[in-house]
Amino acid sequence: MHSFVYRLNTLVTFAAVILAVLCGAASFLDAFNSPSVRAHAEVIKFNRFRKQLSGNDEVSLTLNISMDLRSLFTWNTKQVFVFLAAEYETSKNSLNQISLWDYIIPDKDHAKFQAQVANKYPLIDQGSNLRGKKVEFVLHWHVMPWTGRMIEGKMAVSNFYLPEAYT
């Protein structure tokens, strides 16, 4: 009555429709997750604060970072990309953002940690604007799901003042 190709086409179409419905449901259910992220970052030591030959200020820091991001993980979470940014204001720009440290959290077991790290990327300002400047640490995260849209968030974790003089 029906050929093998016709039956195979029906089976593949049915499987694709079921897969699309499951992917849509997973993406829809992520909208109801309300995470409660806890994090703190502080400067332990200023390793280097100098003026480069080009005239730009450069800062190297040792940071104490602690965070609990387990609430970001659901059954649809593949991984979470997290980074710590330094934000400050200058006369030229109302907002300057510089990424200091980043990390990819592969699963919920690695989502709670505390570490003392040197900044991965130097804090460099275009000019001599950093002396005595108030800098705020802001933690940003991007939840990468198995299916659906990527979810982003951020929170201010602490602030500090840079020294008045170069070291």
Residue pairs with C-beta under 8 A, 6 or more apart in sequence:
23 147
23 148
26 75
26 76
26 145
26 146
26 147
26 148
27 76
27 145
27 147
27 148
27 149
28 148
29 74
29 76
30 74
30 76
30 145
30 148
30 151
33 71
33 74
35 69
35 71
35 72
35 153
36 71
37 67
37 68
37 69
37 71
37 72
37 139
37 141
37 153
37 155
38 67
38 68
39 65
39 66
39 67
39 68
39 69
39 139
39 155
39 157
40 65
40 66
40 67
40 157
40 158
41 63
41 64
41 65
41 66
41 84
41 137
41 139
41 157
41 158
42 63
42 64
42 158
42 160
43 61
43 62
43 63
43 160
44 61
44 62
44 63
44 64
44 116
45 61
45 62
46 59
46 60
46 61
46 162
46 163
46 167
47 60
47 61
47 62
47 118
48 58
48 59
48 60
48 167
49 57
49 58
49 59
49 60
49 130
49 162
49 163
49 166
49 167
50 57
50 58
50 166
50 167
51 57
51 58
51 128
51 166
52 58
52 124
55 127
55 128
56 124
56 125
56 126
56 127
56 128
57 124
57 125
57 127
57 128
57 129
57 130
57 131
58 122
58 123
58 124
59 122
59 123
59 124
59 130
59 162
60 118
60 119
60 122
60 123
61 100
61 118
61 119
61 123
62 116
62 117
62 118
63 84
63 100
63 101
63 116
63 117
63 118
63 119
64 114
64 115
64 116
65 84
65 101
65 114
65 115
65 116
65 117
66 113
66 114
66 115
67 82
67 112
67 113
67 114
67 139
68 111
68 112
69 80
69 82
69 105
69 111
69 112
69 141
70 108
70 111
70 112
72 80
72 111
72 141
72 143
72 153
73 80
73 107
73 108
73 111
76 145
76 146
76 147
76 148
77 108
77 143
77 144
77 145
77 146
78 144
78 145
78 146
79 104
79 105
79 106
79 107
79 144
80 104
80 105
80 111
80 141
80 142
80 143
80 144
81 102
81 103
81 104
81 105
81 141
81 142
81 144
82 102
82 103
82 104
82 105
82 139
82 140
82 141
82 142
83 99
83 100
83 101
83 102
83 103
83 139
83 140
83 141
84 99
84 100
84 101
84 102
84 137
84 138
84 139
84 140
84 157
85 97
85 98
85 99
85 100
85 137
85 138
85 139
85 140
86 97
86 98
86 100
86 123
86 135
86 136
86 137
86 138
87 95
87 96
87 97
87 98
87 135
87 136
87 137
87 138
88 96
88 130
88 133
88 134
88 135
88 136
89 95
89 96
90 96
90 125
90 127
90 129
90 133
91 129
92 127
92 129
96 125
97 138
98 121
98 123
98 124
99 121
100 119
100 120
100 121
100 123
101 117
101 119
101 120
101 121
102 120
105 111
123 130
123 135
130 162
131 162
131 163
131 164
131 165
131 166
132 161
132 162
132 163
132 164
133 161
133 162
134 159
134 160
134 161
135 159
135 160
135 161
135 162
136 156
136 158
136 159
137 156
137 157
137 158
137 159
137 160
138 154
138 155
138 156
138 157
139 154
139 155
139 156
139 157
140 152
140 153
140 154
141 152
141 153
141 154
142 150
142 151
142 152
143 150
143 151
143 152
143 153
144 150
145 151
